[in-house]
Amino acid sequence: MKAIVVDDKTQGTAGIRLADVPEPTPAINDVIVAVHAAGYVPTEVGWSSTWTDRAGRDRSPAILGHELAGVVTALGYGTTGLTIGQRVFGIADWHRDGTLAEYVAVESRNLAPLPGDVDFTVGASLPISGLTAWQGLFDHGRLASGQTVLAHGAAGAVGTMVTQLAREAGAHVIGTGRSADREKALDFGAHEFVDLAHDSLEDVGEVDLVFDVIGGAIQEQSARLVRAGGALVTVTGLAGVRPKDGRSVDFVVESVPSQLVEIVQRVRDGRLRTNIGDVAALADAVAALDPADRRRGKTVIEVRPRAVG
């Protein structure tokens, strides 16, 4: 089968190529999915899980991508809950070969049904961005109606999900980013916008929840804004940063099918909009995955052409 692989960690994105690789076989509790569309996170080449399995053994060259939408084609021994021919979406295991391929082996527990009226490209754009926002806001941030959320990177793939879900939950959302991000952040529902290059974060005042996707000095400044009992939630690492009278949480997103069902239902009924940037065919994926050429929003690779008509 065709897949997008990366050969050597030292080469970075320069080592990404389209290759012929063996088709996967399902392990116990796996399914094989014919991938129709796959999402990509531009930092994957730097993740340790891209290069080793869970036992620490080298697995290069590695197939990139962890988000998928597709159709189940085979079941591993003991697999229950899914059927051959079923449309599914979700996140593949971080330490296994990924989804930028014609077929992928995935644990069935990581997948949710994809409704027939949701396009595969849309389905592939949702798992990491949507679940990161959901888990950061509700599982780790314990967001409640009437609270104030400071959402960094509010025009990005995760930030637009954070903004929409927080606003639906009854929060007041202050988005941040560059000046060019203002219109998009407000369009996705932010009540206010802070230009990190020209505005002062201190002028924001106290907030109940900081959702951080930037880290560094911005994270340190933001921690000082968290009111007593609030939380700083991040996916970038904490480096000892903690609000004076609040919690700090660094987390790695998990594929939770029940949450995927909640997220995709919101897309279906118009409560949640996707933020898709680049869309490319598998044959053109190498150029589309170059961060220098990436538009803001989720990069999606259409592994199989969309049906016409």
C-alpha positions, 0 to 999 in steps of 0.5 A: 500500500501507499503511505507517508513515512519518515525515515530518520529523526535527524532529517526532520520534515526533510525525511518525509516521503511517499512509499510502498509499505506492507499492509497492516494485519490486525492484532487482538482487539484491532480493526483494519480501516481503509483510510479515506481521510487523515489528519496531521499535526505538524510537530509529529516528527519531533515526538518520541512516540513517532520513533519507538514502540511502547517497549522503546524499540526503534520502529523507523521508518514510521508512518505519520498521522494519527487522526482518521476517518474511514471504513472498517475492512477487517476485524482482529481476534476478539474485536467487538463493537464494530463491524466490517463496512462500518464508517468510523473515525478517531485517533490511532495509538501514538506508538504505532504506525499512523493514518497517512496510509491506505490502511491502518490497524487501530484498536477498536476502543479508539474509534467511534461511528462516523454518521453517514451525513458527515464527510470523511474529510470533516471526520478526520479533522475532528479527533485531535482538535476536538478532543483536546478542546473537550478534555482540556475544558471539561475533564481537566479545566472543570469549566462551568457556565458563567466562567471566563476562558482565556483561549490562546491560539484562538484562530488555530485548529484547537483554539477554534474548537476551544472557543466554540465549546466554551461559548456553548457551555456558557463561558465568556471567551477571550481569544489570543493570537497575532493581529491577523488572527483577530477576525477569524477568532471572533468569527469562531465565537470569541467575545474579545481578542488580545493581540499578543504582539501589541496588547498586554495580557495583564489588561485581561484581568482575572480568568477562571481557565487558561487554555494554553497551546503556546507555552513559554513566557506566555504560559508564565504570564497567563498563570498569574491571571488565574483567579483562586480556584481556577486552572491553567490547562496546557498541552505544551508542558508546564516547566514548573508554572502554576497559578498562585491559588489554582491548579495547573494541568498538562495532558495528552489527548486520548481517544474517547469514543463517547466524546467523539460522538458528542463532538460530531453531533454538534457538527451535524446540528450546526453548533460546531464548525470545523477549521480545515486549512490545507486539503491534499491528496495522498500523492501530494501530501509531502508538500502539504505537510511542510509547516512552511506552507501550512495555512492556519487550521487542520491539515487533512489528507484525502487518502481516497478520492471523494465519491462524486455525485 
